[in-house]
């Protein structure tokens, strides 16, 4: 059961999300708030698994609210402004929902959350061998999975974890994006954002400040833009 909280100053937006949640047996609306201050008091005294957090709110916006939480739960930004996605990923949000939010898109977000929580429990770890430059082993329980670098499309940082996206599926590893950068060879991968590393050969195109890999749109961070432009020309 996912205990969810909605924080949004728009009554209709809260009503729509609440209605979507009511249709799912494994999702529980623990609280719905029209301002950040009441929500903060609630979160401090109640278990919350997921925040659906609006950004543009009076008095305290969603970004400042998230920065003020000592131990933020999994967070999904909900907003009418696409440009906030960049700041959201820097804060470790798992998804970004653009208003008006459709039910199908909401279900995709819930699926991402469930996948992350499920994979997180597997306690996967790397087993590094310098004699195997083409792949790395990932230990998950009693299993050892051979992960070829050529299969990896990109890596996303999420709080204290990294989600490795590969052709064979996703793997969640405890560790930072910085630690992943040290393990994945620089000749094949490039860090494009505080929270993202991409495989250079998997880049389909670049649209302004976004890299397109398959169905994924990956932001290019301001501090990484110059290096991305320099390295991508060698693809």
C-alpha positions, -999 to 999 in steps of 0.1 A, spaced: 0 0 0 13 34 -10 5 62 14 2 93 -7 -1 130 0 -13 157 -25 -1 192 -20 -17 217 -45 -34 250 -40 -59 243 -69 -90 224 -57 -96 208 -91 -61 195 -94 -64 178 -59 -98 164 -69 -85 149 -101 -55 132 -85 -77 120 -56 -101 104 -81 -73 86 -98 -60 72 -65 -95 60 -55 -95 36 -84 -63 18 -72 -65 -7 -44 -28 -4 -36 -28 34 -33 -42 53 -3 -47 90 0 -33 98 34 -37 136 31 -47 164 7 -35 199 14 -38 233 -3 -6 247 12 29 236 21 28 245 58 -1 222 68 14 195 47 48 198 64 32 194 99 13 163 87 44 147 71 64 152 103 40 130 123 26 105 97 42 79 74 42 91 38 55 71 9 48 94 -20 43 132 -25 24 146 -54 37 181 -51 26 212 -70 54 238 -76 36 272 -81 19 278 -47 16 310 -26 38 316 5 60 285 0 64 269 -34 70 232 -40 107 235 -46 114 253 -14 91 229 5 110 199 -8 144 215 1 131 220 37 122 184 43 150 165 61 139 131 48 116 137 18 95 107 6 94 97 -31 82 128 -49 63 135 -81 62 171 -92 28 182 -107 28 216 -125 16 234 -156 51 247 -163 74 223 -182 107 242 -175 105 231 -138 115 196 -148 152 205 -147 150 217 -111 129 187 -101 154 162 -113 182 180 -94 161 175 -62 158 138 -69 121 136 -79 111 104 -95 87 119 -121 73 151 -134 36 153 -143 25 181 -166 -10 195 -160 -37 187 -170 -27 152 -158 -44 124 -176 -52 91 -159 -29 72 -183 1 94 -174 -7 92 -137 -6 54 -140 28 55 -157 40 75 -127 26 50 -102 43 23 -122 77 40 -119 72 43 -82 63 6 -78 92 -5 -99 117 16 -79 104 3 -46 104 -33 -58 139 -31 -73 152 -13 -42 144 -43 -20 167 -65 -40 198 -49 -25 217 -51 -57 255 -45 -56 283 -43 -81 311 -68 -83 339 -51 -101 367 -69 -121 392 -48 -140 399 -77 -163 364 -74 -179 362 -40 -196 330 -49 -216 308 -57 -186 303 -56 -149 286 -81 -126 256 -70 -104 249 -92 -74 212 -93 -64 204 -118 -36 219 -151 -48 219 -141 -84 248 -126 -103 238 -106 -134 263 -98 -162 255 -62 -172 271 -53 -205 280 -16 -208 266 -17 -244 232 -26 -231 229 4 -207 211 34 -221 213 58 -192 215 61 -154 193 83 -132 201 94 -97 173 93 -71 182 103 -36 207 77 -23 201 53 -52 209 51 -89 185 35 -114 203 18 -143 182 16 -174 193 -12 -198 179 -30 -227 173 -60 -204 155 -40 -178 161 -17 -148 185 -22 -119 185 -1 -87 218 3 -70 225 20 -37 249 48 -44 252 82 -60 255 92 -96 291 103 -89 300 68 -78 283 53 -109 304 77 -131 336 61 -117 324 26 -126 311 32 -161 338 40 -187 342 76 -198 348 65 -234 312 52 -235 293 73 -210 289 110 -203 274 128 -174 249 153 -187 232 164 -155 236 163 -117 212 133 -118 219 117 -152 246 98 -171 239 87 -207 255 62 -231 268 83 -260 260 57 -286 224 56 -274 216 92 -280 190 96 -308 190 134 -309 194 165 -288 165 190 -286 177 222 -271 184 212 -235 171 177 -237 187 144 -249 164 119 -265 171 82 -258 143 60 -269 111 73 -252 132 91 -225 138 128 -224 168 135 -203 177 171 -193 211 186 -199 222 205 -168 235 241 -171 269 232 -156 273 203 -181 261 219 -213 296 229 -225 311 195 -219 282 177 -235 285 198 -267 323 192 -268 321 154 -262 290 147 -283 307 160 -314 329 129 -313 301 104 -314 
